Amino acid sequence: MTPVSDVRLPETHMRNRLIKRMDEFLSCRLAEEHPHGRLRQHVERPAITISREAGTRGLEIGMKLVDYLDQFDDTAEHGWALFDQSLLARVIEERRLPDVVPDFPNPFSATEPPLKAVEDLQGTRPADWTLREHTIHSIRRLSRLGNAVILGRGANFITRDLPNVFHVRLVSSRQERLTEVQQSLGLSDEEAAAWVESTDRARESYVRRHLGARIDDPAAYHLTIHAGRLEEDRTARLIGDAVIDWFCSRCLTATL
């Protein structure tokens, strides 16, 4: 078996790999779900959401995670795929997911501000949806398909009611994150600090305003990892092993 490598890929090559993997994943999984236009009995498979602080190498870790799970996860007949903000936008723009309004219960508690996008989905024509509603729909559809890693966009809160989804949070010290951003983006100390602070602030604001939640709530995650103290491949293996063990335990419990 080819080990997961810690070598950084050029941005263009990495993006092309993600797109190719996404295209293959969607073609196989949607054909499996709707053979000859008919819905096949659903087979539950695990999915993963990754929330991260700025500068914790979430995209790189996510790529290594899907490579690892492709090798060791028995549920992945057609492999795993990673979806970040740009790939979700591509899925929406190309209308890759069927325009089917699913059973869409409100995944938010009664004590939190209601999410209009979720409440309005029943009976709403897809053509009338906003980008945020399309994003929510896509995240939930991909999570229901399984074998998908969703990076960011508050996906753990959007899918909190789905029992097959495992939620991960990546954190690190401020200095470790600043060093990572300086090296990866070629920024000065001041520029890196400004980028980290503005990125964290934007992500926190998005989750608070649109999902009525706190992105740093430890109870919102199955696993929180200090990514600054581990190599990318080791972090990927840690998450992958945890997901495989967790999902196997769920399956065994369900058969008892």
Steps between C-alpha positions, in 0.01 A plus 500: 500500500614852428543693826336835550771758433574828672627656175303814410342502155497814285168682531392439137584130512325462835186673369495284187526187713207613712284572195584166335423311820174693543386426144569128536334487841180674388469296183529170686299586808207667325478216246496259791233698683276546194557206261283549190333793675375291791601551861688201635472402865728732694821354643638703789864600470706736718563864414731752669486873563818693576491839670833674544673806633686702238846363434439140611547350149143376473504450123827308500389281790164442331671380181722261690197379693308398186814325370528309827132404512511384138750239616353390831127574511296198389189711432670695220429291189532812285752688716473814711486861379569836664279806453613848606327830428615523138405140419160541661449808282600295195249228591226761533594688182511182291182365665675173575253393771143411401240769566316290754374660823575236766351446840665798666427527873628808680837388645513795739365498852199703598722722716707617203401756235308320223679458169269628229678297233414177680147600592417605143633193321177299515292602202758743361602467136880458461504776238385744768764409755777737601865400484495430875200270464669316214813464714303355791317261270827388336675443832214286628466304174872426488499400866207265442685342207791434736875465436521879473719740698343847529749774586359808673170685427365405844435150366507341845207716610309445175532122538478471876183288474652249255625194693759396239706822519818531709605854597863614534650831615864596424667748734852623567687769691499850356875496438488164324221628277684823422814305406299269274329791323829688457660197338208386286385844378831685511369774733680725745436477876245780487328370187476147642352628826241706312410206274457256789290742705274603210450140384413375849267795551321438169447131575375569851263767368362272227415222743354737758286702255375224274499195725444653843798315650853548634766355275729432798236310702687181603172309532442541124781258410583134548873572482715811547865478390793733566618483140806716561663221701447223244610444141226511237515128423488409870198726554327340201563151637376603844173631357460209259553234767259679735230514232541135399486386864204727578298389198572130557384539861179666381433216254562235764272676747225524238508123437473402868 
